[in-house]
Structure formats: structure tokens, C-alpha cells
Amino acid sequence: MARSGVHKDRELRIHESLDELITDLADYIAEISEAAVKERGVFAIALSGGSLIGLMGKLCEAPYNKTVDWAKWYIFWADERVVAKNHVDSNYKLAKDRFLSKVPIIPSHVHSINDSVSAEEAADEYEFVIRQLVKSRVISVSDISDCPKFDLILLGMGSDGHVASLLPNHSVLEEKDEWVTYITDSPKPPPERITFTMPVINSASNVAIVITGESKAEAAHLAVDGVGTGFPSVPAGIVQPLKGNLVWFMDKPAATKLDGSEFSK
Ligand SMILES: O=C(O)[C@H](O)[C@@H](O)[C@H](O)[C@H](O)COP(=O)(O)O
């Protein structure tokens, strides 16, 4: 690993190469899955869209395809584009084509959104599904908020610093009451999306933000270094699980603008 350590209270794992990042990410996910299955008998994981899914690809290969207890996995989306499930923009389709169809996850454990209703209805229905699964303890519950406590939420970050579909300078960032909400004006197409709210992300047991490429370097700097400085950070900088762990996975180009010689070289 190029550099790994705590920087401004954040656990950063900055990798020399994408291959190294991909292996570390697979090991990290496999370890959290094993710990959750040992502790709770199940593993509830929320995915995002974008480059993240390709970066998880190693999980479909040996040894992970054999060693991970796939039958205990329950899949959710931290955000989803409100398009048909077979649409090229669908995060479900992306995950299905590149990951879910390659490992023995039980189809009924895959909880995607209803793609035949409006964004608002899809968000409401998705929250209802999550509420049922919290009741049956497939998803744990936070002991400090009334929020669900996912075992792991995986996030990518846009070059504007958004995570899930929580956009900078958007009222969606202020949503505190709902678990799942919606937007209809995403600048990154398609415009209609559902998204976990920040309180849900910050109630997870584990959150990973996976960032690659130089186009993310400025936002990574604002997110990681902007915290505690008194000025509003980008949405990624507001991710800070209240009682969970947060790990930032980066490649070197994404880390080039971080403060401090140790991390920015
Ligand atoms: O559906 C989406 O668009 C996402 O879930 C979004 O939050 C994504 O993770 C980031 O935009 C990063 O995407 P890239 O890694 O492809 O830049």
C-alpha cells in the first residue's frame, strides 16, 4: 500500500495502483461480511453506482467466490437512478451484470427499487421495505438514532463531492426525517434518483468511500481536509458514522491534493 493511516481523524488507504486498491477493497468487504455473519447471522450491504461496482470485481474471483458466505448477503442500494431495471443507467443492472450474477447470492435477498412508479413513490416504498427488514432484524437498528444500521455502505464520490445522490448545496442534504428520499434534478444524468439520507449513512456500522482518478482530487481534499475548518464541506466530508467506522480508499491520483506531505506526494 502506498500510504495508510489516520489523517485528520480519517482512516485513509492510499494505493500505489488500482490493482492494489481492488485487492484491498475485496479483503475489506470479505472481512466485514465474515464479522457480520459471525455476529448476526446475516450481512446487509448497500451499494452505489458508478465506478465502484467495477472496483468490487475481485470478489467474483477466487478465493472470495468460494470463501465468502454469499447465502447470508442481503443487497440494497444507497442510491438508485429511477429508470427501468434493464436500462443502461440502472445501478441495479450495473451491479447485476458485473457482480450479482457472478456470485451465488440468493435472488430474494436482492432488494432493488420499484422501477414502475415515480421517484417519490419509489423512495417511500424502498423505505417501507427497509423498515420491514429492520423489524425482522435482517438489518440491524442503531441504538443512538431510529435509523437502520447497515453492516456496510459502499459509496463512490463524484468530482463535485457528492456521495449516493446527496448533492452539494441541495436541500436533500438537510433531510433528517426520512430514511430514503428522492431528487428530480441531479446534474449527473439521469435526473431522478432515490437516495439514503445522511442520517442513515452515518448510522451504519461501516462506511467506505472509494475514490479514484485525478478528477476527484479537489473534492477529496475538500472532503478530507475541509472538516473542522468551519466552512461547509462537500457532502462526502459530512460522512462520519456516529458509532461506526469510515475508511477512505483512494488511488494516488485522487490523493494528490490532500494537505500534508505524507499524503499528498
Ligand atoms: O448512481 C450514481 O451515480 C452514484 O451512486 C454516485 O453517487 C456515484 O457513486 C458517484 O457519482 C461516483 O461515480 P463514479 O465513480 O462513476 O465517478
The ligand as a Gaussian input file, in Angstrom:
#p B3LYP/6-31G(d) Opt

LIG

0 1
 O      -25.664000       6.418000      -9.145000
 C      -24.702000       7.147000      -9.001000
 O      -24.356000       7.964000      -9.854000
 C      -23.932000       7.039000      -7.777000
 O      -24.239000       6.140000      -6.848000
 C      -22.974000       8.119000      -7.439000
 O      -23.008000       8.559000      -6.122000
 C      -21.587000       7.635000      -7.806000
 O      -21.124000       6.700000      -6.870000
 C      -20.646000       8.786000      -7.901000
 O      -21.177000       9.709000      -8.823000
 C      -19.280000       8.373000      -8.371000
 O      -19.370000       7.780000      -9.629000
 P      -18.058000       7.430000     -10.416000
 O      -17.236000       6.576000      -9.506000
 O      -18.502000       6.674000     -11.636000
 O      -17.389000       8.735000     -10.735000

